[in-house]
Amino acid sequence: MEEKRIKRRNIILIAVLLAALLAAGIAGAFLIRGRMKTEAYRTYTDRGQRYMEEMDYENAIAQFELAVEQNPDAENGYVNLYEALYAAGYLNQAESVLRQGLEITGSARLELLLARYLEESQTEGIRDLKGEETEETAENGEQGEAVLN
């Protein structure tokens, strides 16, 4: 009788230990995955910044898109991508990135950038009264469609 009780207790103890090990393994996997995504985000961001310094906007855009993909909750990813698109002349896509980032993050910084962009675009005549592009921005807008897709 005593022997059965000891065996049962040992089985329960082993089951609890296995469950704890499984939970620790799962938690560890999520931590490692999160760390890898963070490292990838930093790598893409650093590369994008280097391309921006070299005024290689196309490659900067590609790197910043990857950074946003890795961490869609980081407002800096959207800011960087917006700046690269804007510098490359992809004005519609730049605005779209700000809107997307604002929707996802709720960032006050992105909201301010979008407001400034819209104010600037109206002041500088980038858009006509209907919100359509002028001929000058239409060329760059068409090229930028492929960049985000």
CYANA upper distance limits for C-alpha pairs under 8 A (distance plus 0.5 A):
  1 MET  CA      5 ARG  CA      6.95
  2 GLU  CA      6 ILE  CA      6.82
  3 GLU  CA      7 LYS  CA      6.74
  4 LYS  CA      8 ARG  CA      6.58
  5 ARG  CA      9 ARG  CA      6.60
  6 ILE  CA     10 ASN  CA      6.61
  7 LYS  CA     11 ILE  CA      6.66
  8 ARG  CA     12 ILE  CA      6.74
  9 ARG  CA     13 LEU  CA      6.58
 10 ASN  CA     14 ILE  CA      6.58
 11 ILE  CA     15 ALA  CA      6.63
 12 ILE  CA     16 VAL  CA      6.66
 13 LEU  CA     17 LEU  CA      6.68
 14 ILE  CA     18 LEU  CA      6.58
 15 ALA  CA     19 ALA  CA      6.63
 16 VAL  CA     20 ALA  CA      6.67
 17 LEU  CA     21 LEU  CA      6.64
 18 LEU  CA     22 LEU  CA      6.58
 19 ALA  CA     23 ALA  CA      6.65
 20 ALA  CA     24 ALA  CA      6.62
 21 LEU  CA     25 GLY  CA      6.59
 22 LEU  CA     26 ILE  CA      6.72
 23 ALA  CA     27 ALA  CA      6.64
 24 ALA  CA     28 GLY  CA      6.48
 25 GLY  CA     29 ALA  CA      6.64
 26 ILE  CA     30 PHE  CA      6.90
 27 ALA  CA     31 LEU  CA      6.75
 28 GLY  CA     32 ILE  CA      6.59
 29 ALA  CA     33 ARG  CA      6.55
 30 PHE  CA     34 GLY  CA      6.54
 31 LEU  CA     35 ARG  CA      6.60
 32 ILE  CA     36 MET  CA      6.58
 33 ARG  CA     37 LYS  CA      6.72
 34 GLY  CA     38 THR  CA      6.67
 35 ARG  CA     39 GLU  CA      6.65
 36 MET  CA     40 ALA  CA      6.60
 37 LYS  CA     41 TYR  CA      6.53
 37 LYS  CA     70 GLN  CA      6.27
 37 LYS  CA     71 ASN  CA      7.71
 38 THR  CA     42 ARG  CA      6.77
 38 THR  CA     70 GLN  CA      7.98
 38 THR  CA     71 ASN  CA      7.90
 39 GLU  CA     43 THR  CA      6.64
 40 ALA  CA     44 TYR  CA      6.63
 40 ALA  CA     67 ALA  CA      7.74
 40 ALA  CA     70 GLN  CA      7.43
 41 TYR  CA     45 THR  CA      6.55
 41 TYR  CA     66 LEU  CA      8.01
 41 TYR  CA     67 ALA  CA      5.13
 41 TYR  CA     68 VAL  CA      7.99
 41 TYR  CA     70 GLN  CA      6.14
 41 TYR  CA     71 ASN  CA      6.98
 42 ARG  CA     46 ASP  CA      6.46
 42 ARG  CA     67 ALA  CA      7.90
 43 THR  CA     47 ARG  CA      6.67
 44 TYR  CA     48 GLY  CA      6.51
 44 TYR  CA     63 GLN  CA      5.55
 44 TYR  CA     64 PHE  CA      6.79
 44 TYR  CA     66 LEU  CA      6.92
 44 TYR  CA     67 ALA  CA      5.77
 45 THR  CA     49 GLN  CA      6.64
 45 THR  CA     63 GLN  CA      7.10
 45 THR  CA     64 PHE  CA      6.47
 45 THR  CA     67 ALA  CA      6.49
 45 THR  CA     77 GLY  CA      7.91
 46 ASP  CA     50 ARG  CA      6.82
 47 ARG  CA     51 TYR  CA      6.78
 47 ARG  CA     60 ALA  CA      7.72
 47 ARG  CA     63 GLN  CA      7.01
 48 GLY  CA     52 MET  CA      6.66
 48 GLY  CA     59 ASN  CA      7.53
 48 GLY  CA     60 ALA  CA      4.69
 48 GLY  CA     61 ILE  CA      7.52
 48 GLY  CA     62 ALA  CA      8.24
 48 GLY  CA     63 GLN  CA      5.55
 48 GLY  CA     64 PHE  CA      6.30
 49 GLN  CA     53 GLU  CA      6.75
 49 GLN  CA     60 ALA  CA      7.34
 50 ARG  CA     54 GLU  CA      6.88
 50 ARG  CA     60 ALA  CA      8.25
 51 TYR  CA     55 MET  CA      6.54
 51 TYR  CA     56 ASP  CA      5.48
 51 TYR  CA     57 TYR  CA      7.03
 51 TYR  CA     59 ASN  CA      6.82
 51 TYR  CA     60 ALA  CA      5.53
 52 MET  CA     56 ASP  CA      6.29
 52 MET  CA     57 TYR  CA      6.42
 52 MET  CA     60 ALA  CA      6.33
 52 MET  CA     84 ALA  CA      7.49
 56 ASP  CA     60 ALA  CA      6.77
 57 TYR  CA     61 ILE  CA      6.45
 57 TYR  CA     84 ALA  CA      6.16
 57 TYR  CA     85 LEU  CA      7.80
 57 TYR  CA     87 ALA  CA      7.50
 57 TYR  CA     88 ALA  CA      6.21
 58 GLU  CA     62 ALA  CA      6.91
 58 GLU  CA     84 ALA  CA      8.39
 58 GLU  CA     88 ALA  CA      7.80
 59 ASN  CA     63 GLN  CA      6.76
 60 ALA  CA     64 PHE  CA      6.60
 60 ALA  CA     81 LEU  CA      8.34
 60 ALA  CA     84 ALA  CA      6.86
 61 ILE  CA     65 GLU  CA      6.53
 61 ILE  CA     81 LEU  CA      6.41
 61 ILE  CA     84 ALA  CA      6.19
 61 ILE  CA     85 LEU  CA      6.99
 61 ILE  CA    147 VAL  CA      8.23
 62 ALA  CA     66 LEU  CA      6.94
 62 ALA  CA    147 VAL  CA      8.17
 63 GLN  CA     67 ALA  CA      6.78
 64 PHE  CA     68 VAL  CA      6.68
 64 PHE  CA     77 GLY  CA      6.79
 64 PHE  CA     78 TYR  CA      8.34
 64 PHE  CA     80 ASN  CA      6.96
 64 PHE  CA     81 LEU  CA      5.70
 65 GLU  CA     69 GLU  CA      6.70
 65 GLU  CA     77 GLY  CA      8.36
 65 GLU  CA     81 LEU  CA      7.10
 65 GLU  CA    148 LEU  CA      8.27
 66 LEU  CA     70 GLN  CA      6.74
 67 ALA  CA     71 ASN  CA      6.77
 67 ALA  CA     72 PRO  CA      8.45
 67 ALA  CA     77 GLY  CA      6.61
 68 VAL  CA     72 PRO  CA      5.36
 68 VAL  CA     73 ASP  CA      8.39
 68 VAL  CA     74 ALA  CA      7.80
 68 VAL  CA     77 GLY  CA      5.66
 68 VAL  CA     78 TYR  CA      7.15
 71 ASN  CA     77 GLY  CA      8.18
 72 PRO  CA     77 GLY  CA      8.04
 72 PRO  CA    101 GLY  CA      8.32
 72 PRO  CA    104 ILE  CA      7.93
 72 PRO  CA    105 THR  CA      8.50
 73 ASP  CA    101 GLY  CA      8.48
 73 ASP  CA    104 ILE  CA      7.17
 73 ASP  CA    105 THR  CA      6.08
 74 ALA  CA     78 TYR  CA      7.85
 74 ALA  CA    105 THR  CA      7.76
 75 GLU  CA     79 VAL  CA      6.84
 75 GLU  CA    101 GLY  CA      7.15
 75 GLU  CA    105 THR  CA      7.07
 75 GLU  CA    107 SER  CA      7.15
 75 GLU  CA    109 ARG  CA      8.44
 75 GLU  CA    110 LEU  CA      7.69
 76 ASN  CA     80 ASN  CA      6.49
 77 GLY  CA     81 LEU  CA      6.65
 78 TYR  CA     82 TYR  CA      6.39
 78 TYR  CA     97 VAL  CA      6.80
 78 TYR  CA     98 LEU  CA      6.99
 78 TYR  CA    101 GLY  CA      6.23
 78 TYR  CA    110 LEU  CA      8.46
 79 VAL  CA     83 GLU  CA      6.67
 79 VAL  CA     98 LEU  CA      7.84
 79 VAL  CA    110 LEU  CA      7.64
 80 ASN  CA     84 ALA  CA      6.77
 81 LEU  CA     85 LEU  CA      6.61
 81 LEU  CA     94 ALA  CA      7.97
 81 LEU  CA     97 VAL  CA      7.76
 82 TYR  CA     86 TYR  CA      6.45
 82 TYR  CA     93 GLN  CA      8.36
 82 TYR  CA     94 ALA  CA      5.17
 82 TYR  CA     95 GLU  CA      7.77
 82 TYR  CA     97 VAL  CA      6.52
 82 TYR  CA     98 LEU  CA      7.03
 83 GLU  CA     87 ALA  CA      6.49
 83 GLU  CA     94 ALA  CA      7.82
 84 ALA  CA     88 ALA  CA      6.62
 85 LEU  CA     89 GLY  CA      6.71
 85 LEU  CA     90 TYR  CA      5.58
 85 LEU  CA     91 LEU  CA      7.27
 85 LEU  CA     93 GLN  CA      7.21
 85 LEU  CA     94 ALA  CA      5.71
 85 LEU  CA    144 GLY  CA      8.42
 86 TYR  CA     90 TYR  CA      6.06
 86 TYR  CA     91 LEU  CA      5.98
 86 TYR  CA     94 ALA  CA      6.05
 89 GLY  CA    137 THR  CA      7.89
 89 GLY  CA    140 ASN  CA      6.18
 89 GLY  CA    141 GLY  CA      8.08
 90 TYR  CA     94 ALA  CA      6.60
 90 TYR  CA    137 THR  CA      8.19
 90 TYR  CA    140 ASN  CA      5.75
 90 TYR  CA    141 GLY  CA      5.65
 90 TYR  CA    143 GLN  CA      7.93
 90 TYR  CA    144 GLY  CA      5.74
 91 LEU  CA     95 GLU  CA      6.74
 91 LEU  CA    137 THR  CA      7.58
 91 LEU  CA    140 ASN  CA      7.95
 91 LEU  CA    141 GLY  CA      6.92
 92 ASN  CA     96 SER  CA      6.65
 92 ASN  CA    141 GLY  CA      6.42
 92 ASN  CA    144 GLY  CA      8.46
 93 GLN  CA     97 VAL  CA      6.59
 93 GLN  CA    141 GLY  CA      7.63
 93 GLN  CA    144 GLY  CA      6.92
 93 GLN  CA    145 GLU  CA      7.72
 93 GLN  CA    148 LEU  CA      7.97
 94 ALA  CA     98 LEU  CA      6.99
 95 GLU  CA     99 ARG  CA      6.83
 95 GLU  CA    114 LEU  CA      7.37
 95 GLU  CA    117 TYR  CA      7.97
 96 SER  CA    100 GLN  CA      6.56
 97 VAL  CA    101 GLY  CA      6.45
 98 LEU  CA    102 LEU  CA      6.48
 98 LEU  CA    110 LEU  CA      6.54
 98 LEU  CA    111 GLU  CA      8.12
 98 LEU  CA    113 LEU  CA      7.96
 98 LEU  CA    114 LEU  CA      6.49
 99 ARG  CA    103 GLU  CA      6.64
 99 ARG  CA    110 LEU  CA      8.41
 99 ARG  CA    114 LEU  CA      7.72
100 GLN  CA    104 ILE  CA      6.74
101 GLY  CA    105 THR  CA      6.29
101 GLY  CA    106 GLY  CA      7.98
101 GLY  CA    107 SER  CA      8.16
101 GLY  CA    110 LEU  CA      7.45
102 LEU  CA    106 GLY  CA      5.32
102 LEU  CA    107 SER  CA      6.12
102 LEU  CA    108 ALA  CA      8.36
102 LEU  CA    110 LEU  CA      6.16
102 LEU  CA    111 GLU  CA      6.72
106 GLY  CA    110 LEU  CA      8.35
106 GLY  CA    111 GLU  CA      8.35
107 SER  CA    111 GLU  CA      6.85
108 ALA  CA    112 LEU  CA      6.65
109 ARG  CA    113 LEU  CA      6.74
110 LEU  CA    114 LEU  CA      6.55
111 GLU  CA    115 ALA  CA      6.69
112 LEU  CA    116 ARG  CA      6.65
113 LEU  CA    117 TYR  CA      6.50
114 LEU  CA    118 LEU  CA      6.59
115 ALA  CA    119 GLU  CA      6.59
116 ARG  CA    120 GLU  CA      6.44
117 TYR  CA    121 SER  CA      6.45
118 LEU  CA    122 GLN  CA      6.72
119 GLU  CA    123 THR  CA      6.62
120 GLU  CA    124 GLU  CA      6.38
121 SER  CA    125 GLY  CA      6.31
121 SER  CA    126 ILE  CA      5.37
121 SER  CA    127 ARG  CA      6.80
122 GLN  CA    126 ILE  CA      6.86
122 GLN  CA    127 ARG  CA      6.81
122 GLN  CA    128 ASP  CA      8.28
126 ILE  CA    133 GLU  CA      7.12
126 ILE  CA    134 THR  CA      6.76
126 ILE  CA    137 THR  CA      7.50
127 ARG  CA    131 GLY  CA      5.87
127 ARG  CA    132 GLU  CA      6.04
127 ARG  CA    133 GLU  CA      5.35
127 ARG  CA    134 THR  CA      6.27
128 ASP  CA    132 GLU  CA      6.12
128 ASP  CA    133 GLU  CA      6.98
128 ASP  CA    134 THR  CA      7.06
133 GLU  CA    137 THR  CA      6.31
133 GLU  CA    138 ALA  CA      6.16
134 THR  CA    138 ALA  CA      6.68
135 GLU  CA    139 GLU  CA      7.44
136 GLU  CA    140 ASN  CA      8.11
137 THR  CA    141 GLY  CA      6.52
138 ALA  CA    142 GLU  CA      6.73
139 GLU  CA    143 GLN  CA      7.19
140 ASN  CA    144 GLY  CA      6.67
141 GLY  CA    145 GLU  CA      6.94
142 GLU  CA    146 ALA  CA      8.16
143 GLN  CA    147 VAL  CA      7.72
144 GLY  CA    148 LEU  CA      7.29
145 GLU  CA    149 ASN  CA      7.09
